[in-house]
Structures are given as structure tokens and as C-alpha cells.
Amino acid sequence: MDDIWNEAVLVLPEKFQDNGKSSAILAIHGTINIGKDAALGGPGGRRSYAIELANKGYIALAPDLYGFGATINNTTQQELVDNLMKKYPNWSYRGIKILSLIRAIDMLEQLPFVKKGSYGSMGNSLGGGMALFHAAFDSRIKVSVPSTGISPAKTNVFRLMDRGRTWEEPEKWRKIAKDGKPPYDIHEVIALCAPRCMLFLEDYNDPYNPDVMAGFQHVYQAMQVYQLLGTPGHISILIHGDGHDTVDDVREYAYKWFDRYLLIKNK
């Protein structure tokens, strides 16, 4: 595998939660060229999750997703992605980004002031989607808060294909092109996270997911798995009308979700 290089910023709390250690949370940026800086006080300040989480006693890691933020060899972010996907057309760009988040947790595992087995994640838009997919693949994520990250394939397939995003999962899009049916949809990804704690922040007026009821339905479908496992309180959805964003009240609700399932349980 080719070298994949990412930068990240680690934000430490002024006071750790428990005997010099704290739970760690990934603060995942959205679709924005500045990458990790968006989680460190980027545009509007409404997605400065890393800073706000550290102020609440958590360790926060804000990584660049592959193709965003800092680059090497004077190469643009888009060139990095284009070159890699042209060389490996059957690879999944989403899979590469998931791998970078898995490696981020691997790195946190090596730090003596990180409370092991106590990891969370949070992101908006692309960051929300990546928080969900990473949680599905990495059971070390105990609590996750994906914001505006639900994008059902059936209802968004044409929008996503029109925007040239088939590199996200080439095999998936080839099947859709062949018979019009996705090999899986988002409720199955959510179900893979069970029984770990998931809070979905979704809005009624999202221009990037116009069929919002389909997203709500997918969360409801996945809730049935949590019911079967006897953990119905481990999945929740906060529905708001503030668009593709996380306003102050919504962020505070999310941080209390981390307190509920990371901070309190691990004291």
C-alpha cells in the first residue's frame, strides 16, 4: 500500500478527568479544504468541537481526512485523491478515510494520558458520515455523534452520482448502475454500531439531504436492532430546524451525550 500521510492536532484539557487521564474523542471535519482546522475554530465557530470538548475535560483529536487539509510534496488535496484512485480504481475512497480514523485511534492508544477503552467521535456533514462509518468498523468507538451525516443511497443516489462521487465506493456504484439497487443502505451501517451509543443530529431543512424523512426512517429501522439487544437507550436522534449545522444548543446536547456514556461510566 502506498504511503498515506495525515496531520492531526491533539487538544488536551487543562484538567484531566481521572488521575491524569481523560477519555478521547475524534473531532472530524466536514467537506472543507482547511480540514482539521474546521474542528479547531473554523468558519462560524459552530463546529469547533475539539476546543469545546477539551474545555469540558476530554482529550480531542482533530485529524485531516485523506484529501483534505495539509499535504506533502507541494501536491494539492485533489491531486492526492485523483492520483491514488486512478492508480487503484477498485479501492474505496471512503475506506481510505476510515483507515485514517482507525489509525488515529491506534495512535491515541499509545498515549499514557488517554483513558483506554473510552473513545468517542463527532463530526458534521462529511464528518458525520465518517463518524458513523468509522464506528461501524471500529468497535473501540464507544460513543459517537454523527451530525447531518445520514445519506440513504436510495434517496440520494442521483445527487451523489451527479456530483462525481462514485470514487467513494466504486463497487457500490457499479452495482447501482447495473441494476439500480445499492448493495446496502444506511440503516444497516447504523445497525453494525449496536449496542454502542449513537446520537444522530439531523435537521428538517438540509439542502444536502432533501428527503429528510428517509434519513429518520433509517435510524428508526436500526433502532430495532438496539431493541433486540436490550439497549434501546443507546441510540437516539435529535431533530432540529437549524439546517446543515450544529448551533450552540445542539452542540451542548451532544456534549452531554458524551458525559452520559463516556465520562460518568468511566469514573
Long-range contacts (C-beta under 8 A, 24 or more apart in sequence): 2-84, 2-87, 4-66, 4-96, 4-99, 4-100, 5-72, 6-63, 6-64, 6-65, 6-66, 6-69, 6-70, 6-100, 6-103, 6-104, 7-35, 7-36, 7-63, 7-64, 7-69, 7-70, 8-36, 8-61, 8-62, 8-63, 8-64, 8-104, 8-107, 9-36, 9-40, 9-50, 9-61, 9-62, 10-59, 10-60, 10-61, 11-40, 11-50, 11-51, 11-53, 11-54, 11-59, 11-60, 11-61, 11-62, 12-54, 12-59, 12-113, 13-54, 13-55, 13-56, 13-57, 13-58, 13-59, 14-54, 14-55, 15-57, 16-57, 16-113, 17-57, 17-58, 17-115, 17-263, 17-266, 17-267, 18-115, 18-266, 18-267, 20-113, 21-112, 21-113, 21-114, 21-115, 22-57, 22-58, 22-59, 22-113, 22-114, 22-115, 23-58, 23-59, 23-114, 23-115, 23-118, 23-119, 23-120, 23-258, 23-262, 23-263, 23-266, 24-58, 24-59, 24-60, 24-61, 24-108, 24-114, 24-115, 24-118, 24-119, 24-120, 25-49, 25-53, 25-58, 25-59, 25-60, 25-61, 25-119, 25-120, 25-121, 25-122, 25-258, 25-262, 26-60, 26-61, 26-62, 26-63, 26-101, 26-104, 26-105, 26-119, 26-120, 26-121, 26-122, 26-123, 26-131, 26-134, 26-141, 27-53, 27-60, 27-61, 27-62, 27-122, 27-123, 27-127, 28-62, 28-63, 28-65, 28-101, 28-121, 28-122, 28-123, 28-126, 28-127, 28-128, 28-130, 28-131, 28-134, 29-62, 29-64, 29-65, 29-68, 29-69, 29-123, 29-126, 29-127, 30-123, 30-124, 30-125, 30-126, 30-127, 30-128, 31-68, 31-125, 31-126, 32-68, 33-68, 33-69, 33-77, 34-68, 34-69, 35-64, 35-65, 35-68, 35-69, 35-70, 35-77, 36-62, 36-63, 36-64, 36-68, 36-69, 37-62, 37-69, 39-123, 39-127, 44-245, 46-245, 46-246, 46-247, 46-248, 46-251, 47-124, 47-127, 47-245, 47-246, 49-122, 49-123, 49-251, 52-251, 52-255, 53-122, 53-255, 53-258, 56-255, 56-259, 57-263, 58-120, 58-258, 58-262, 58-263, 59-108, 59-111, 59-113, 59-114, 61-104, 61-107, 61-108, 63-100, 63-101, 63-104, 64-100, 65-97, 65-100, 65-101, 65-126, 65-127, 65-130, 66-93, 66-96, 66-97, 66-100, 67-93, 67-97, 81-167, 85-167, 89-170, 90-170, 90-171, 91-170, 92-168, 92-169, 92-170, 92-171, 93-167, 93-168, 93-169, 94-130, 94-133, 94-168, 94-169, 95-169, 97-130, 98-130, 98-133, 98-134, 98-137, 98-138, 101-130, 101-134, 101-138, 102-134, 102-137, 102-138, 105-138, 105-140, 105-141, 115-266, 117-142, 118-142, 118-262, 118-266, 119-143, 120-144, 120-145, 120-258, 120-262, 121-145, 122-146, 122-147, 122-254, 122-258, 123-147, 123-149, 124-148, 124-149, 124-201, 124-244, 124-245, 124-246, 125-149, 125-208, 125-244, 128-201, 132-186, 132-189, 132-190, 132-193, 132-198, 133-189, 135-193, 135-196, 135-198, 136-189, 136-190, 136-192, 136-193, 137-192, 139-196, 141-196, 142-196, 142-197, 142-261, 142-262, 143-196, 143-197, 143-198, 143-199, 143-257, 143-258, 143-261, 143-262, 144-193, 144-196, 144-197, 144-198, 144-199, 145-198, 145-199, 145-200, 145-201, 145-254, 145-257, 145-258, 146-198, 146-200, 146-201, 147-200, 147-201, 147-202, 147-246, 147-250, 147-254, 148-201, 148-202, 148-203, 148-206, 148-208, 148-209, 148-244, 148-245, 149-200, 150-186, 150-200, 150-202, 150-209, 150-215, 150-218, 150-219, 151-186, 151-208, 151-209, 151-215, 152-185, 152-186, 152-187, 152-211, 152-214, 152-215, 152-218, 153-182, 153-184, 153-185, 153-186, 154-182, 154-185, 154-214, 155-209, 155-211, 155-214, 156-209, 156-211, 157-182, 185-218, 186-215, 186-218, 187-217, 187-218, 187-219, 187-221, 187-222, 188-222, 190-218, 190-219, 190-221, 190-222, 190-235, 191-221, 191-222, 191-225, 193-222, 194-222, 194-225, 194-226, 194-229, 194-231, 194-234, 194-235, 195-226, 195-229, 195-230, 195-231, 195-234, 196-234, 197-234, 197-235, 197-257, 197-260, 197-261, 198-234, 198-235, 198-236, 199-235, 199-236, 199-237, 199-238, 199-254, 199-257, 200-235, 200-236, 200-237, 200-238, 201-237, 201-238, 201-240, 201-246, 201-250, 201-254, 202-237, 202-238, 202-239, 202-240, 203-239, 203-240, 203-241, 203-242, 203-243, 203-244, 203-245, 204-239, 204-240, 204-241, 205-241, 205-243, 206-243, 206-244, 207-243, 207-244, 208-244, 234-261
